[in-house]
Every structure is written in structure tokens, then in C-alpha cells.
Amino acid sequence: MHERPEFAGYGLGLRPDYYSEILDTRPPVDWFEIISENFMVEGGKPLHFLDRISELYPIAMHGVSLSIASTSPLNYDYLARLQRLIDRVNPLWVSDHLCWTGLSAHNSHDLLPIPYNEESVRHVAERVRQVQDILGRRILLENLSSYVNFNTSDMDEWSFVSTVAEEADCWLLLDVNNIYVSARNHGFDPVAYLNGIPTDRVAQFHVAGHSDYGDYVIDTHDAPVSDPVWQLYHQAVQRFGKVSAMIERDDNMPPLTELMFELSTLREIGEHASLSFIKAG
């Protein structure tokens, strides 16, 4: 197995609301994560700001359109544009979601789930290997938030995610909020999920807010991180050790100072919980 990306510290998502303030104030953020597709363009303000910010901070690339689980052929034009952005940014790592987004030229603009079974494992793992050969690097796959179950699933989600990572020899981006959301929606133990993931496969954490409607929870990224998600993040660090982590916020954007406060909480929990990991090791 290739060497896992080194611990890079604690980051934020790079969003247009904060471009100018980041350049003006140089906040103490270890790295920023971009949505790759927002910068897969020819020129313009997004690339202008990305170039300037990437001179000051390391950048991770996070995609939403790889559609790795689709039955349509891989989109080689998309991969070529992704490679050009990789060459431009020289990112810490490149990630996308363990999902499909559409068929042929039709993009649902949503992250769609798949059945958890051996057939899906073989299909996804083969496509991940192809993508990694094309890009010449390991990629990270992120677990989804889940709202439905398939009758054709014959394994739990964490076993599926782990098996795909092992078969494809890729890394995992473990979204702690998504685990919590799915656990609430389907009634499983989120700690069992953590314990079912190999410790040597996780290269990044996402931590985010959600919308809680009582009977169900939706991953909305439009609110502060909830206490149960903070607690689950603490447990994740205790299991996996120091893993690069970030706050993910995509809507109802607060002042940057509020995100910086959440980032300080992320850092404090990460540093404290990692001591338990070291002692346990």
C-alpha cells in the first residue's frame, strides 16, 4: 500500500464569501479545501483568487462529479480537466464521493447512493483503479449521508466502504457528520461504523452541521457543528489518530470569525483526543 498523506492540520472549505478576507487578514488556517469543479474553468475570478490563496496556503481538492459508481463510461474529458487543475494547484490530495451523479451526459447534481454488495464493490473498485492510473495518484473516497436502503444490499455500509478501499487501494475521507446522519436515519451505532473502518485507510475527516427534523436528519452543511457530531469526531480521532480534518460549510454562511471559532474547537478536540490514541498505541 502507498504511504498515506501526512497529517496537514486543520482546515476550512474555501468559499467565495471569504476570498478577500482571507487575502487581507491571512487567518491561521492550516489548509483550505476547494470544490474542484468550481475551478475547472478557463480563467476568471475563481482561478485568480485560487492562484493567490494557494501561494499562501496548502490546498486540497474535493470533487462532486467523478460519479465513480455510475455504470456509464468514465468521463475522460472531465478527468483531463481535473488533471489540469491538479497540475496547477499541486494539491495535498484529491478526493470525491463514493456515489454516482448521473448517467451519460445527464448529471443529477446530487450524490446518489448504491447497493452495498460484492457486485458494487467490484464495479467501483475497478473504476477507482482506472482513475488512479490516469491521474497517477491515490484518491480519497468520501462516505455519503444515507436516506434509503436497497433490498439488494447484503453488507453494512462500513464493511462496503472498507472493502472498496482495500480492493481499489485508495484512501478514505471519513465524513463524521455523514456517519452521524446515516446512523440517526437508519438506527445503527455510529461508533460501530468507526470501528469497522481500517485505521490505515483514513486520510481526512470532514466535520459539518446538519438539519435535525426529529424523525430524520439531513446533511445540509448550513449550520454549526452539533454536540453529538463533535463527540463522534472525538471518538474518531481516538480510533484513527491525528488525521487532517476540516470544517465543511456550504450554505447560510456565517462571518469568517465564527468559522474560525469552530476551527479552534476542531483543533482542540483533535489534539486532545489524539493523546488518547497515542497512549492506547
Secondary structure, 3 states (H helix, E strand, C coil): CCCCCCCCCEEEECCHHHHHHHHHHCCCCCEEEEEHHHHCCCCCHHHHHHHHHHCCCCEEEECCCCCCCCCCCCCHHHHHHHHHHHHHHCCCCEEEECCEEEECCEEEEEEECCCCCHHHHHHHHHHHHHHHHHHCCCCEEECCCCCCCCCCCCCCHHHHHHHHHHHHCCEEEEEHHHHHHHHHHHCCCHHHHHHCCCCCCEEEEEEECCEECCCCEECCCCCCCCHHHHHHHHHHHHHHCCCEEEEECCCCCCCHHHHHHHHHHHHHHHHHHHHHHHHHC
